[in-house]
Amino acid sequence: MKKNEKKAFKLWGKGAKLYGGESAYYYGLCYAKGIGVKQNLVKAEKYLQIALSGGFVLAKTAISDLKYYNDIA
């Protein structure tokens, strides 16, 4: 199967806006790592917070890592 990062990014975005939770987590990771989109740490944190609010607990670790490794307050 061919990898299509831009398409995956768009699909995670639709899911994040409709459902939050896991979709918002992966959407935030795309922003954090620049997968299918230009890296944007502010948006990454925003969607990871949405994921955490939606009960996706892995987002807590991702937020901590994002802040630690990128010196975000």
Buried (B, 14 or more C-beta within 10 A) or exposed (E): EEEEEEEBBBBBBEBBEEEBBBBBBBBBBBBBEBBBBEEBBEBBBBBBBBBBEBEBEEBEEBBEEBEEEEEEE
